[in-house]
Amino acid sequence: MTITEDDATELLGAKLVERRKTPAIKPCILVDDREKTPWTFSGNVDRERVHLDTADYSVRGFSDKFIVERKSLEDFVMCCGQERARFVECIERMAGYERPWLIIEASVDDAYAGAYRSAMNPLTVVNTALSIAMTHRIQVFWAGDARNAAKAMEWLAFRLLDPEKTPFKPKSTAI
């Protein structure tokens, strides 16, 4: 299916941009207006501050299907302990979406190493993430840091708009 510039603008609020001499759709990442320090994105995407009922990020045209909850490792550890009741409510709301994601700004190795200010058992932290994925069918991605989390969000936005093409191509498919 070919999307014209008028179709994209009307349906998604997206703009066509030149990329490698072929038109590509420029997605608009929606950022919840309560985010204090939003991720920094490249010029390949537009960004708009809006009020999202659930989660921190989405993509224009997909906010009823696709959402991303952002957590630093410290925040996620708090959600495994003191803030668990509130977080469970959030997870249950997220599970009602077709494509919910939880992106953690740390590596799973950071979690296993207990690289946070809490006495929480690292296995509890990692197992909570696994439980969220298994029980609520929420995709959990350990991004490593905020910069990689922003890159992942951009990739997901492009993938939503055009599942066959993304601006990021692997250098090699060899194993």
N, C-alpha and C positions, 0 to 999 in steps of 0.2 A: 504494500500500500504506500503510495506517495502522498506526503503531506505538503501542501503548499504553504507559502509564508502566511497567507491570509487565514488558512485553516489553523495553523499553529498559534497565530496571534489571537484568533477568536476563541479557540478551545482551551489553550493552555497559557495564554499570555506570554508565550515564548517568542523569541526572535531568531531568524535565520542568520547564521554567521558563516563566514568563509573559514574552512578548516581543511588544509591539505587539498585545496582547489576543488573540493566538493562541498556542497551545502550541507550543513549539519544543524540540528536544532540546538539552540542554546537554552538549557533548562533554567528555571527559576526556582532556587532553593528557598523554601519558606522557613524562617527562623522565628521561633516563639519569642514574643516581645518580653518575656520574663528572663530570657537568657542574658546573664550579666556580661559574659565575655564569649560571644559567639565564635565559632570556628572561622578562620580566615580562608577564603576560597580563592581560586585562581580567576583570571578574567574569562575563563571558558564558561562560567555560569553567572547568572544574575542572582541577586539575593534580595529578599523582601522580608521585612519585619512584620509579623502578623500575630494574632492571638490564636494559638493552637490549644484545643481543649485537652488533648492528650499528647504527651511527648514534646520533644524540643525542636525537631526538624521534620520537614516533609518536602514534597515537590508540587508546584502548582499543577493542578489538574489531577492529582493523585492523593490529596490530603484525606480523602475518605477511605483510602485503601492502604497507603504506605506511610509509615511513621518511623522516626528514629528517636530513641531515648539515649541521651548522652550521659555517661558517668565517668568521672575520674576514678582512679582506684580507691582513693579515700572515700569518695561518695558511695561507691559500690559497697565498700566494707561497712559503712554506716547503714546501708540498706539491708545488710545481712544481719544486723544487730538492732541497735536502738531505733532505727527508722523502718524496721521491717514491716509493720502493719500498714503504714502509708505506702510503702513500695509495693506491697502485695496488691493493694487497691489499684495502683498504677499499672502493674503487670496484668491484672485481670481486665482493665480497660483496653490495654494494648492488644490482648489476645482476641479482641473483637474485630481487629483489623485484618485485612487479607495478607498484608506483608509487613509485619512489625519487626523492628530491629532494635537491639540493644548494643550500642557501641561503647566499649570500655577503653578509655585512654591509657592503657597499660598493656603489658604482655602477660600471658598466663604465667610465665616464669617469674615476673614481678609478684604476682599473687602467691605463687608457691613459695617464694622466698620471704614472704611476709613483709614486703617493702611498703609498709604503711604504719601509721601511728595508732595501733590498736593491739590488744592481746588476742584478737580473733584468730582462731586456728585457720591457717591457710587452706586446709582441705574444706573447711566450711565455706570459704569464699568461692573457691573453684567449683565445689559441688552445687552451690546455689546457682551459679551460672549454668551449669549442666542441667539442673532441675528446671530452670526457666525454659531452656530450649526444649527439653523433653515433654514437660507437663503442659506448657502453654504454646508450643510451636512458635516461639519467638527466636529469630536468628540472633545469636550472640557472636559478636566479633571483637576479639582482643586486638586493638589497633596498634598498640605499642606506645603511642603518644597522640597528642591533639593534632599535630600536623598530619600524621597518617590517617587519623580519624576523618579529617576534613577531605583528604584525598579519596577515602573510601566513600564518603557521602557524595562527592562529585561523580564518582564512577557509578554509584547506584542511581543517581539522577539521570545520567546519560542512558543507562541500561533500561530504565523505566520508559523513557521516551522512544528508544529504538532498540528493542531487545536483540537485534541482529548485529548492531554496530555500536562500538564504544570508542571514545577518543584514546583509549589506552590499549595498546596491542602488545602482547608478550613478545620479547625479543626472540625467544626460541621455544619451541614446544618439545624439544628433546628432554628426556628425563636424565 
